[in-house]
Amino acid sequence: YTIGLGFGTHIKNLGKTTCVIGHDNRISSEDLYNALETGIRQTGINVISLGLCTTPMYYYACIKLEVYSGVMVTASHNPKDDNGFKFAFDEKGNCKGQEIQDFLAFIQAGNFIMDGNGTLTKYSIKEDYLNLFRNNFNFGPKKVKVVIDPGNGTTSVIAKELYSMFPFELITINDENDGTFPNHHPDPCVEHNLEQLKQKVLETNADIGLGFDGDGDRMGFVTNTGKFIPTDKYMIIIIRDIINKVAKKEFLYDVKCSKSLSDEINRLGGKGICYRTGNSYTKAAVRDNDLPFGGELSGHVYFRDRFPGFDSGLYAGLRLVEILSNTDKTCEELLEGINEYYSTEELKFKSPDTIKFQVVERVEEYAKSKEYDYLSIDGVKVLFDDGWALVRASNTGPNLTARFEASTKERLAEIENEFTNIINEYNK
């Protein structure tokens, strides 16, 4: 409620009169949503209420209605008991970095406008969202068999209906809407969460398996042999498909992505842009640089060649199915010919928000003391001739995150051991 008062007051000060709000399917979301709506309306701001929807449906509603101030109640891929808010004040999109800290201070100051009773309009974006997809694809002659796993997250409310519009064989698992996420945690970019999907793909002899996160803005996939493929390699498949179809051959990726992605962009004659991690940052950079495509390892990808540029796991999955329908190759065969490196998953180290940035600073001091070459666009990415080490503070939780890559398994182990020890030492 108090956050609603702050949000309504802030956008009113910006000259706005209306906002859009939606919520995911977490158990706590509806109560938070109702309190938020009450607070916003008390400031005199009119509310367009989407109710239960995926985050991409919320994004599209803002575009369709040309109302760019809004709040999505969601904790995305975080644990089921977490919750949160994605804010947008204006056309710039989701708040990030210092904007969020400034907004927190604004709320804490408590100087709210409470002079009105804004209107409440309920709006369903569902049909508009289905229509956005309906004529977007050109499926080929091959009948692809697809397994999808919404993980009982919010895509459960639309995934089956949306995917059933297209000419492929569809199999679904964990598609009941249940915000307790009873079958597995809905983060499809963590391989452990895709075990049921792998099993179903193998059991049904499917061509591909697609998993979606809690609020629907991310996708992860497994191949016909049940092999987990990280997002940076998904991006290689997409860039290979579109590079000769787009005028601007520049593509953005975040610091966590494998060197195999930048190698492939260079090989294809394109230009890669390495950028900081964070959905709000990468999406804004893809838009502001007018790029046809970009993404990050966490599963957020942004298509602007024939889609409005927001991240939608369901759309990302369909683009891959479309490619498969127009080739005799399997998913794994689509990845042939890329430079292979040995990488860890994204590793998390519990670290309170009060110290996690200090730990990163200490890691940077260590890199300087060793005279290592490094990037500091997001945490510290130490660059070696035969690999790299990344240590950064998480944008979404009390964690440090790290990832390591090298040209051999032995060198990967050396890099990982060196920096894991440093992180553990500084994080005590």
C-alpha positions in Angstrom: 0.0 0.0 0.0 2.8 2.4 0.9 4.7 1.5 -2.2 1.5 2.2 -4.2 1.3 5.7 -2.6 4.9 6.3 -3.5 4.5 5.1 -7.0 1.3 7.0 -7.7 2.8 10.2 -6.2 6.0 9.8 -8.2 4.4 9.3 -11.6 1.8 12.1 -10.9 4.8 14.4 -10.3 6.0 13.3 -13.8 2.7 14.4 -15.3 1.2 10.9 -15.6 -2.5 10.2 -15.0 -2.8 6.4 -15.6 -0.8 3.2 -15.0 -1.0 -0.5 -15.8 -0.6 -3.2 -13.1 -0.5 -7.0 -13.2 0.6 -9.9 -11.0 2.0 -13.4 -11.3 0.6 -16.6 -9.7 2.6 -16.6 -6.5 0.4 -17.2 -3.4 1.3 -13.8 -2.0 0.8 -11.9 -5.2 -2.9 -11.1 -5.1 -2.8 -9.6 -1.6 0.2 -7.4 -2.5 -1.5 -6.5 -5.8 -4.7 -5.4 -4.1 -2.9 -3.3 -1.5 -0.7 -1.7 -4.3 -3.7 -0.8 -6.4 -5.5 0.8 -3.4 -2.4 2.9 -2.7 -2.0 4.0 -6.3 -5.6 5.0 -6.7 -5.5 7.0 -3.4 -3.0 9.4 -5.1 -5.6 10.1 -7.8 -3.8 8.0 -10.5 -6.2 5.8 -12.6 -5.3 2.1 -12.7 -5.7 -0.3 -15.6 -5.8 -3.7 -13.9 -4.7 -6.8 -15.8 -5.0 -9.2 -12.9 -3.2 -12.5 -13.2 -0.9 -12.4 -16.2 2.7 -13.2 -17.3 5.2 -10.4 -17.2 5.4 -10.3 -21.1 1.6 -10.0 -21.2 2.0 -6.9 -18.9 4.7 -5.5 -21.1 2.6 -5.9 -24.2 -0.4 -4.3 -22.5 1.7 -1.2 -21.8 2.6 -1.1 -25.5 -0.9 -1.8 -26.8 -2.5 0.8 -24.5 0.3 3.3 -24.8 0.5 3.6 -21.1 4.1 3.1 -20.1 3.9 3.7 -16.3 3.2 0.4 -14.5 4.0 -2.2 -11.9 4.2 -6.0 -12.3 4.0 -7.9 -9.0 6.4 -10.8 -9.3 9.5 -12.3 -7.9 10.3 -13.9 -11.3 12.5 -17.0 -10.8 13.1 -16.4 -7.1 12.0 -18.9 -4.4 8.2 -19.3 -4.0 8.1 -17.3 -0.7 9.7 -14.3 -2.2 7.9 -11.5 -4.0 8.6 -8.1 -5.5 7.7 -5.4 -7.9 9.0 -4.5 -11.4 8.4 -0.7 -11.8 8.3 1.4 -14.9 7.7 5.2 -14.5 7.7 6.1 -18.2 8.8 5.0 -21.7 12.4 4.2 -20.5 11.1 0.8 -19.2 11.9 -1.0 -15.9 13.7 0.9 -13.2 17.2 -0.1 -12.5 20.3 0.7 -10.4 20.2 4.1 -8.8 16.6 4.8 -10.0 15.5 2.1 -7.6 17.5 3.4 -4.7 16.2 6.9 -5.4 12.6 5.6 -5.4 13.2 3.8 -2.1 14.4 7.0 -0.6 11.3 8.8 -2.0 9.0 6.3 -0.5 10.7 6.4 2.9 10.4 10.2 2.9 6.6 9.7 2.9 5.6 12.9 1.1 2.6 11.4 -0.7 -0.2 13.0 -2.6 -3.4 11.6 -1.1 -6.0 13.9 -2.6 -8.0 11.7 -4.9 -9.6 8.4 -5.8 -8.3 7.2 -9.2 -10.5 5.0 -11.3 -10.1 1.2 -11.7 -10.5 -0.3 -15.1 -10.2 -4.1 -15.6 -8.6 -5.1 -18.9 -7.8 -8.5 -20.4 -4.8 -8.5 -22.7 -5.1 -12.2 -23.5 -6.7 -12.0 -27.0 -4.4 -9.2 -28.1 -1.4 -11.2 -26.9 -2.5 -14.3 -28.8 -2.9 -12.2 -31.9 0.6 -10.8 -31.5 1.9 -14.3 -31.9 -0.7 -15.7 -34.4 0.7 -14.3 -37.6 4.4 -13.9 -36.5 5.8 -17.3 -37.7 6.5 -19.2 -40.8 6.6 -22.8 -39.9 8.1 -25.2 -42.4 7.1 -28.7 -43.6 8.7 -30.7 -40.7 6.2 -31.6 -38.0 8.1 -30.9 -34.8 7.3 -32.7 -31.5 7.5 -30.2 -28.6 7.3 -30.8 -24.9 6.7 -27.7 -22.7 7.1 -27.3 -18.9 5.7 -24.1 -17.4 6.8 -25.4 -14.0 3.3 -24.5 -12.6 4.3 -20.9 -13.0 2.3 -18.1 -14.6 2.8 -19.3 -18.2 0.4 -22.1 -17.1 -2.5 -19.7 -17.7 -1.8 -19.3 -21.5 1.1 -21.5 -22.7 -1.0 -24.5 -23.9 -3.7 -22.4 -25.6 -1.0 -20.2 -27.3 1.2 -23.1 -28.5 -1.9 -25.1 -29.7 -2.4 -22.4 -32.4 0.6 -23.7 -34.3 1.3 -26.7 -36.6 3.4 -28.9 -34.3 2.7 -31.7 -31.9 2.5 -30.4 -28.4 3.0 -32.3 -25.1 2.7 -30.5 -21.7 3.9 -31.3 -18.2 3.5 -29.3 -15.0 0.9 -27.0 -16.7 -1.5 -26.6 -13.7 -1.5 -23.0 -12.3 0.0 -23.5 -8.8 2.0 -20.7 -7.2 3.5 -23.2 -4.7 5.5 -24.7 -7.6 5.0 -28.3 -6.3 7.0 -30.1 -8.9 10.2 -28.1 -9.2 11.5 -24.5 -8.8 10.5 -22.5 -12.0 14.0 -21.4 -13.2 14.6 -23.1 -16.5 18.2 -21.9 -16.8 19.3 -24.1 -13.9 19.7 -27.6 -15.3 18.5 -29.4 -12.2 15.1 -27.9 -12.7 14.7 -29.5 -16.1 15.0 -33.1 -15.1 11.3 -33.9 -15.6 11.4 -32.1 -19.0 14.5 -34.2 -20.0 12.7 -37.4 -19.1 9.6 -36.5 -21.0 11.5 -35.6 -24.1 13.3 -38.9 -24.1 10.1 -40.8 -23.2 8.1 -39.3 -26.1 11.0 -39.1 -28.6 10.4 -35.4 -28.9 12.5 -33.0 -30.9 12.8 -30.4 -28.2 11.8 -29.5 -24.7 11.1 -26.0 -23.5 10.9 -24.8 -19.9 9.6 -21.4 -18.6 10.2 -19.4 -15.5 7.8 -18.2 -12.8 6.6 -15.1 -14.6 7.1 -16.1 -18.2 9.9 -13.8 -19.4 12.6 -16.5 -19.7 13.1 -19.8 -21.4 15.4 -22.8 -21.2 15.6 -25.8 -23.5 16.8 -29.3 -23.8 17.6 -31.2 -27.0 16.1 -34.3 -28.5 18.7 -36.3 -26.5 17.8 -34.6 -23.3 20.9 -32.4 -23.2 20.6 -29.0 -21.5 21.6 -26.1 -23.7 22.5 -22.7 -22.1 21.1 -19.5 -23.4 24.4 -18.3 -25.0 24.3 -21.3 -27.3 20.6 -20.7 -28.0 21.6 -17.2 -29.1 24.1 -18.7 -31.5 21.3 -20.7 -33.2 19.2 -17.5 -33.5 22.0 -15.3 -34.7 23.0 -17.8 -37.4 19.4 -17.8 -38.5 18.8 -14.0 -38.7 22.2 -12.5 -39.5 21.5 -12.4 -43.2 17.9 -11.2 -42.7 18.6 -8.1 -40.7 20.3 -4.8 -41.8 22.2 -4.1 -38.6 24.4 -7.1 -37.8 25.1 -6.2 -34.1 24.1 -8.3 -31.2 24.3 -7.7 -27.4 25.2 -10.3 -24.8 26.1 -10.1 -21.1 29.4 -10.7 -19.3 28.3 -14.2 -18.2 28.1 -15.5 -21.8 30.6 -17.9 -23.2 33.4 -16.8 -25.6 31.9 -19.2 -28.1 29.1 -16.7 -28.7 31.4 -13.7 -29.4 33.6 -16.0 -31.5 30.6 -17.0 -33.6 29.4 -13.5 -34.1 32.8 -12.5 -35.4 33.0 -15.5 -37.6 29.6 -14.6 -39.2 30.8 -11.1 -39.9 28.7 -9.4 -37.2 29.6 -7.3 -34.2 29.2 -8.4 -30.6 28.5 -6.0 -27.8 29.4 -7.2 -24.3 27.3 -5.6 -21.6 26.5 -5.8 -17.9 24.1 -8.4 -16.6 20.5 -7.5 -15.6 17.2 -7.7 -17.5 16.4 -4.0 -17.2 19.9 -3.0 -18.4 20.2 -5.4 -21.3 16.7 -4.8 -22.6 17.2 -1.1 -22.5 20.6 -1.3 -24.3 19.2 -3.5 -27.1 16.4 -0.9 -27.6 18.6 2.2 -27.3 21.2 0.8 -29.7 18.4 -0.3 -32.1 19.8 -3.9 -32.2 17.8 -6.7 -33.9 18.6 -9.2 -31.1 20.3 -9.5 -27.8 20.1 -11.4 -24.6 21.8 -12.7 -21.4 22.8 -16.0 -20.0 19.9 -16.0 -17.5 17.4 -16.6 -20.3 16.2 -13.1 -21.1 16.3 -12.6 -24.9 15.0 -9.7 -26.9 13.8 -10.0 -30.5 13.4 -6.8 -32.5 13.4 -8.1 -36.0 9.7 -9.0 -36.0 8.7 -8.7 -32.3 8.3 -5.6 -30.1 11.6 -6.2 -28.2 10.4 -7.3 -24.8 11.5 -10.6 -23.3 9.0 -13.5 -23.7 9.9 -17.1 -22.9 7.0 -18.4 -25.0 8.1 -16.3 -28.0 11.7 -17.4 -27.6 10.7 -21.0 -27.6 8.6 -20.7 -30.7 11.4 -19.0 -32.7 13.5 -22.2 -32.0 10.6 -24.5 -33.0 10.2 -22.5 -36.2 13.9 -23.0 -37.1 13.6 -26.7 -36.5 10.5 -27.0 -38.7 12.5 -25.5 -41.6 15.5 -27.8 -41.4 16.3 -31.5 -41.3 18.8 -30.8 -38.5 18.3 -31.6 -34.8 18.9 -29.1 -32.1 22.4 -30.4 -31.4 23.2 -30.4 -35.1 22.3 -26.7 -35.2 25.2 -26.1 -32.8 27.8 -27.9 -34.9 30.9 -26.0 -35.8 31.1 -23.6 -32.9 34.2 -23.1 -30.8 33.9 -25.2 -27.6 35.0 -24.1 -24.2 34.6 -25.7 -20.7 32.4 -23.6 -18.5 30.8 -23.8 -15.1 27.2 -23.1 -14.5 26.4 -19.7 -12.8 27.5 -20.3 -9.2 25.9 -18.6 -6.3 27.5 -17.7 -3.0 25.3 -16.4 -0.2 26.4 -12.9 0.7 24.3 -10.2 2.5 23.4 -7.1 0.5 25.4 -5.1 3.1 28.7 -6.7 2.1 28.4 -8.3 -1.4 29.6 -5.2 -3.2 32.6 -4.9 -0.8 33.5 -8.5 -1.7 33.5 -7.6 -5.4 35.8 -4.6 -4.6 38.2 -6.9 -2.8 38.2 -9.3 -5.8 39.1 -6.3 -8.0 41.9 -5.3 -5.7 43.2 -8.9 -5.9 43.1 -8.8 -9.7 45.0 -5.6 -9.7 47.6 -7.0 -7.3 48.2 -9.9 -9.7 48.3 -7.6 -12.7 45.5 -9.5 -14.4 43.7 -8.0 -17.3 40.0 -7.5 -16.4 36.7 -5.8 -17.3 34.7 -3.9 -14.6 31.5 -3.2 -16.5 29.6 -5.5 -14.1 31.6 -6.9 -11.2 35.0 -8.1 -12.2 35.7 -10.3 -15.3 39.3 -11.4 -15.3 40.5 -12.2 -18.8 43.2 -14.8 -19.4 44.6 -16.0 -22.8 42.9 -19.4 -22.2 39.8 -18.5 -20.2 38.1 -16.1 -17.8 36.7 -15.6 -14.3 33.6 -13.5 -13.5 32.6 -12.4 -9.9 29.7 -10.0 -9.5 27.0 -9.0 -7.0 23.5 -10.4 -7.9 20.8 -7.9 -8.9 18.0 -10.0 -7.5 19.1 -11.4 -4.2 21.7 -11.6 -1.3 24.2 -13.4 -3.4 27.5 -13.2 -5.2 27.5 -14.9 -8.5 30.4 -16.3 -10.4 31.1 -18.2 -13.6 34.4 -19.6 -15.0 35.5 -20.7 -18.5 38.6 -22.1 -20.0 39.9 -23.9 -23.1 40.6 -27.1 -21.1 39.1 -28.9 -18.2 42.3 -28.7 -16.2 42.6 -24.9 -16.7 38.9 -24.5 -15.8 39.6 -26.2 -12.5 42.6 -24.0 -11.8 40.7 -20.8 -12.5 37.6 -21.9 -10.5 39.7 -23.0 -7.5 41.7 -19.7 -7.5 38.6 -17.5 -7.5 36.4 -19.6 -5.4 39.0 -19.5 -2.6 39.2 -15.7 -3.0 35.5 -15.3 -2.8 35.2 -17.5 0.3 38.0 -15.7 2.0 36.6 -12.2 1.4 33.0 -13.3 2.1 33.5 -14.5 5.6 
